[in-house]
């Protein structure tokens, strides 16, 4: 069988229950309700891992087209089902994942990591900051947070731990490995929150915010990066200290780490041709995404974010740093384009058919009746949204299922549109801290055995509280200074 029977049966039962048994509420059209049934069943199947998410996406596209929930005309229904494949934000992430392959292929990512360790690795805390700064440096061009935290940074972290005899198999993970593994992981949600292109679901957040506000709030790559700069840096400053206090390493002074990193860099030799080209593409992408040419020469020099990604990929292909086989083999990119398109399509039509508006209004009425004011209501919505991630094994599924309704309810209750969007966007990444199944990076690092399940969950909950407080306090002050509210 191509699916897991029990989770598939549960997902189908939930969909059929919504479609045929639960009455269509007043104010909701039958088509909107039926699309909700398909959507909830798809999310349930993703959570239960009934099939790979790309396969589930294909089934969802087929069912939307077949059932005609968006249009009674078959040709229009299938066009609707495939409509999100033309969404530039989806291709931005897919192409950026392809570009990030060059970081791994050329070795530039690991060189950056060892470079920071060579600078700051005199003490264990310094190694923690080196890992965090390495994450931050490569985050703008690695929208696969799993590739960044798991494939690039985690091997560096493990090699350092091994160098100090910190091995879970020998029961010596407490020497330094436990601390470094937690820093390795918790840097990932923070850097993911700092750039639109740092994790796949961020462009979905941008899209949902624009739809909820009638495009009055349309967050660009540069605006997101600027808005998240101060709270993100504050979080990166605090995070290694909090984890150092929670799980202090037995080895605190690591003078050999700097030499270890220098030896690794020496083995690599000087920058090779591929690394130099990748570094140039890296700088080019940041300049264009940040809108620097337009700032200097005027709006005629503005380049769309997705166009920029295609330019970067084109340069890497033309120079041979990547070849077409590399692009074809980057399964995560093509997988992301497929499942992202299906989920965005369903979320878009739930909004067009009025279901999201109805749900937001229902939440607004329920919370509004508590008389908390927009500050209290916004806090309640934010925390409920954040900690609902204990029920999800996919940030994309969580965001697709809940973001639009909760954000819409917050706006209706009086929360300022842009700051609340930024807080919700931050929470959409902070929620990765919570569990060992919260995102793709979690099982990679947790599975290496440096922490127990209890330690992982405790660290995750504490860090979620610390990070949301950092974003509320530092973010609110920073956004006030920027004139966002």
Secondary structure, DSSP 8 states (H G I E B T S, - for coil): --S-HHHHHHHHHHHHIIIIIS---TT--HHHHHHHHHHHHHHHHHHHTSS-HHHHHHHHHHHHHHHTSS-SSHHHHHHHHTGGGG-HHHHHHHHHHHHHHHHHHHSHHHHHHHHHHHHHTTBHHHHHHHHHHHHHHHHTT---HHIIIIIIIHHHHHHHHHHTT--GGGT-TTTTHHHHHHHHHHHHHHHHHH-GGGSTTHHHHHHHHHHHTTTSS---HHHHHHHHHHHHHHHHHHHHHHHHHHS--S--B-HHHHHHHHHHHHHH-S--HHHHHHHHHHHHHHHHHTTHHHHHH-GGG---HHHHHHHHHHHHHHTTSS-HHHHHH-HHHHHHHHHHHHHHHHHHHHHHTTHHHHHHHHHHHHHHTTT-HHHHHHHHHHHHHHHGGGG-S-HHHHHHHHHHHHHHHHHHTT--HHHHHHHHHHHHHHGGGS-TTSSHHHHHHHTTTSS-HHHHHHHHHHHHHHHHHHIIIIIHHHHHHTT--
